[in-house]
Amino acid sequence: MTTQLQTYLTQNKEIFWDVADLSVLSDTAIVERFLQYGDWKNIVFLREYYGTDTFQKHYQSIISKKRHSLSAKTLNFFNRYLNV
Protein backbone atom coordinates (compact mmCIF):
# COMPACT_ATOMS: atom_id res chain seq x y z
CA MET A 1 0.00 0.00 0.00
CA THR A 2 1.42 3.36 -0.98
CA THR A 3 1.83 6.27 1.40
CA GLN A 4 -0.75 8.24 -0.60
CA LEU A 5 -3.39 5.52 -0.16
CA GLN A 6 -2.48 4.94 3.50
CA THR A 7 -2.87 8.67 4.19
CA TYR A 8 -6.22 8.78 2.39
CA LEU A 9 -7.54 5.79 4.33
CA THR A 10 -6.40 7.34 7.60
CA GLN A 11 -8.20 10.58 6.69
CA ASN A 12 -11.36 8.51 6.09
CA LYS A 13 -11.00 6.24 9.13
CA GLU A 14 -14.74 6.46 9.87
CA ILE A 15 -15.38 4.29 6.81
CA PHE A 16 -13.05 1.61 8.20
CA TRP A 17 -14.20 1.85 11.82
CA ASP A 18 -13.86 -1.89 12.35
CA VAL A 19 -10.35 -2.30 10.93
CA ALA A 20 -7.47 -1.89 13.37
CA ASP A 21 -4.67 -2.18 10.79
CA LEU A 22 -5.54 -0.53 7.49
CA SER A 23 -2.42 -1.91 5.81
CA VAL A 24 -3.91 -5.43 5.73
CA LEU A 25 -6.82 -4.42 3.48
CA SER A 26 -6.81 -5.63 -0.12
CA ASP A 27 -7.46 -3.16 -2.91
CA THR A 28 -10.80 -4.84 -3.62
CA ALA A 29 -11.83 -4.53 0.04
CA ILE A 30 -10.95 -0.83 -0.04
CA VAL A 31 -13.02 -0.24 -3.17
CA GLU A 32 -15.96 -2.22 -1.76
CA ARG A 33 -15.98 -0.29 1.51
CA PHE A 34 -15.87 3.07 -0.27
CA LEU A 35 -18.69 1.95 -2.57
CA GLN A 36 -20.74 1.03 0.50
CA TYR A 37 -20.09 3.99 2.75
CA GLY A 38 -18.13 6.59 0.82
CA ASP A 39 -19.24 9.63 -1.10
CA TRP A 40 -18.53 10.88 -4.58
CA LYS A 41 -15.17 12.46 -3.69
CA ASN A 42 -14.02 9.03 -2.46
CA ILE A 43 -15.01 7.43 -5.77
CA VAL A 44 -13.20 10.15 -7.72
CA PHE A 45 -10.08 9.57 -5.63
CA LEU A 46 -10.20 5.81 -6.19
CA ARG A 47 -10.65 6.17 -9.95
CA GLU A 48 -7.72 8.57 -10.10
CA TYR A 49 -5.56 6.44 -7.81
CA TYR A 50 -6.22 3.03 -9.39
CA GLY A 51 -7.13 4.18 -12.89
CA THR A 52 -10.47 3.50 -14.54
CA ASP A 53 -9.64 0.00 -15.79
CA THR A 54 -8.31 -1.25 -12.45
CA PHE A 55 -11.19 0.36 -10.56
CA GLN A 56 -13.62 -1.38 -12.90
CA LYS A 57 -11.83 -4.73 -12.40
CA HIS A 58 -12.15 -4.38 -8.62
CA TYR A 59 -15.84 -3.51 -9.02
CA GLN A 60 -16.43 -6.53 -11.25
CA SER A 61 -14.62 -8.73 -8.75
CA ILE A 62 -16.94 -7.46 -6.02
CA ILE A 63 -20.17 -8.01 -7.93
CA SER A 64 -19.12 -11.45 -9.18
CA LYS A 65 -19.09 -12.81 -5.62
CA LYS A 66 -22.17 -14.75 -4.55
CA ARG A 67 -22.49 -12.52 -1.54
CA HIS A 68 -21.55 -8.87 -1.40
CA SER A 69 -22.87 -5.96 0.57
CA LEU A 70 -23.68 -3.44 -2.15
CA SER A 71 -27.25 -2.21 -2.27
CA ALA A 72 -29.41 -2.56 -5.37
CA LYS A 73 -29.23 1.21 -5.92
CA THR A 74 -25.44 1.20 -5.70
CA LEU A 75 -25.23 -1.73 -8.11
CA ASN A 76 -27.57 -0.08 -10.58
CA PHE A 77 -25.68 3.22 -10.48
CA PHE A 78 -22.22 1.74 -10.90
CA ASN A 79 -23.32 -0.79 -13.52
CA ARG A 80 -24.48 2.14 -15.61
CA TYR A 81 -21.58 4.42 -14.67
CA LEU A 82 -18.96 1.79 -15.55
CA ASN A 83 -20.96 0.29 -18.47
CA VAL A 84 -20.86 -3.17 -16.89
MARKOLLUM-7952 format. One record per residue (C-alpha): residue in three letters; chain; x, y, z. Coordinates in Angstrom, 2 decimals. Layout:
REM MARKOLLUM-7952
ATOM residu chaine      c1      c2      c3
ATOM    ALA      A       X       Y       Z
...
//
This chain:
REM MARKOLLUM-7952
ATOM residu chaine      c1      c2      c3
ATOM    MET      A    0.00    0.00    0.00
ATOM    THR      A    1.42    3.36   -0.98
ATOM    THR      A    1.83    6.27    1.40
ATOM    GLN      A   -0.75    8.24   -0.60
ATOM    LEU      A   -3.39    5.52   -0.16
ATOM    GLN      A   -2.48    4.94    3.50
ATOM    THR      A   -2.87    8.67    4.19
ATOM    TYR      A   -6.22    8.78    2.39
ATOM    LEU      A   -7.54    5.79    4.33
ATOM    THR      A   -6.40    7.34    7.60
ATOM    GLN      A   -8.20   10.58    6.69
ATOM    ASN      A  -11.36    8.51    6.09
ATOM    LYS      A  -11.00    6.24    9.13
ATOM    GLU      A  -14.74    6.46    9.87
ATOM    ILE      A  -15.38    4.29    6.81
ATOM    PHE      A  -13.05    1.61    8.20
ATOM    TRP      A  -14.20    1.85   11.82
ATOM    ASP      A  -13.86   -1.89   12.35
ATOM    VAL      A  -10.35   -2.30   10.93
ATOM    ALA      A   -7.47   -1.89   13.37
ATOM    ASP      A   -4.67   -2.18   10.79
ATOM    LEU      A   -5.54   -0.53    7.49
ATOM    SER      A   -2.42   -1.91    5.81
ATOM    VAL      A   -3.91   -5.43    5.73
ATOM    LEU      A   -6.82   -4.42    3.48
ATOM    SER      A   -6.81   -5.63   -0.12
ATOM    ASP      A   -7.46   -3.16   -2.91
ATOM    THR      A  -10.80   -4.84   -3.62
ATOM    ALA      A  -11.83   -4.53    0.04
ATOM    ILE      A  -10.95   -0.83   -0.04
ATOM    VAL      A  -13.02   -0.24   -3.17
ATOM    GLU      A  -15.96   -2.22   -1.76
ATOM    ARG      A  -15.98   -0.29    1.51
ATOM    PHE      A  -15.87    3.07   -0.27
ATOM    LEU      A  -18.69    1.95   -2.57
ATOM    GLN      A  -20.74    1.03    0.50
ATOM    TYR      A  -20.09    3.99    2.75
ATOM    GLY      A  -18.13    6.59    0.82
ATOM    ASP      A  -19.24    9.63   -1.10
ATOM    TRP      A  -18.53   10.88   -4.58
ATOM    LYS      A  -15.17   12.46   -3.69
ATOM    ASN      A  -14.02    9.03   -2.46
ATOM    ILE      A  -15.01    7.43   -5.77
ATOM    VAL      A  -13.20   10.15   -7.72
ATOM    PHE      A  -10.08    9.57   -5.63
ATOM    LEU      A  -10.20    5.81   -6.19
ATOM    ARG      A  -10.65    6.17   -9.95
ATOM    GLU      A   -7.72    8.57  -10.10
ATOM    TYR      A   -5.56    6.44   -7.81
ATOM    TYR      A   -6.22    3.03   -9.39
ATOM    GLY      A   -7.13    4.18  -12.89
ATOM    THR      A  -10.47    3.50  -14.54
ATOM    ASP      A   -9.64    0.00  -15.79
ATOM    THR      A   -8.31   -1.25  -12.45
ATOM    PHE      A  -11.19    0.36  -10.56
ATOM    GLN      A  -13.62   -1.38  -12.90
ATOM    LYS      A  -11.83   -4.73  -12.40
ATOM    HIS      A  -12.15   -4.38   -8.62
ATOM    TYR      A  -15.84   -3.51   -9.02
ATOM    GLN      A  -16.43   -6.53  -11.25
ATOM    SER      A  -14.62   -8.73   -8.75
ATOM    ILE      A  -16.94   -7.46   -6.02
ATOM    ILE      A  -20.17   -8.01   -7.93
ATOM    SER      A  -19.12  -11.45   -9.18
ATOM    LYS      A  -19.09  -12.81   -5.62
ATOM    LYS      A  -22.17  -14.75   -4.55
ATOM    ARG      A  -22.49  -12.52   -1.54
ATOM    HIS      A  -21.55   -8.87   -1.40
ATOM    SER      A  -22.87   -5.96    0.57
ATOM    LEU      A  -23.68   -3.44   -2.15
ATOM    SER      A  -27.25   -2.21   -2.27
ATOM    ALA      A  -29.41   -2.56   -5.37
ATOM    LYS      A  -29.23    1.21   -5.92
ATOM    THR      A  -25.44    1.20   -5.70
ATOM    LEU      A  -25.23   -1.73   -8.11
ATOM    ASN      A  -27.57   -0.08  -10.58
ATOM    PHE      A  -25.68    3.22  -10.48
ATOM    PHE      A  -22.22    1.74  -10.90
ATOM    ASN      A  -23.32   -0.79  -13.52
ATOM    ARG      A  -24.48    2.14  -15.61
ATOM    TYR      A  -21.58    4.42  -14.67
ATOM    LEU      A  -18.96    1.79  -15.55
ATOM    ASN      A  -20.96    0.29  -18.47
ATOM    VAL      A  -20.86   -3.17  -16.89
//
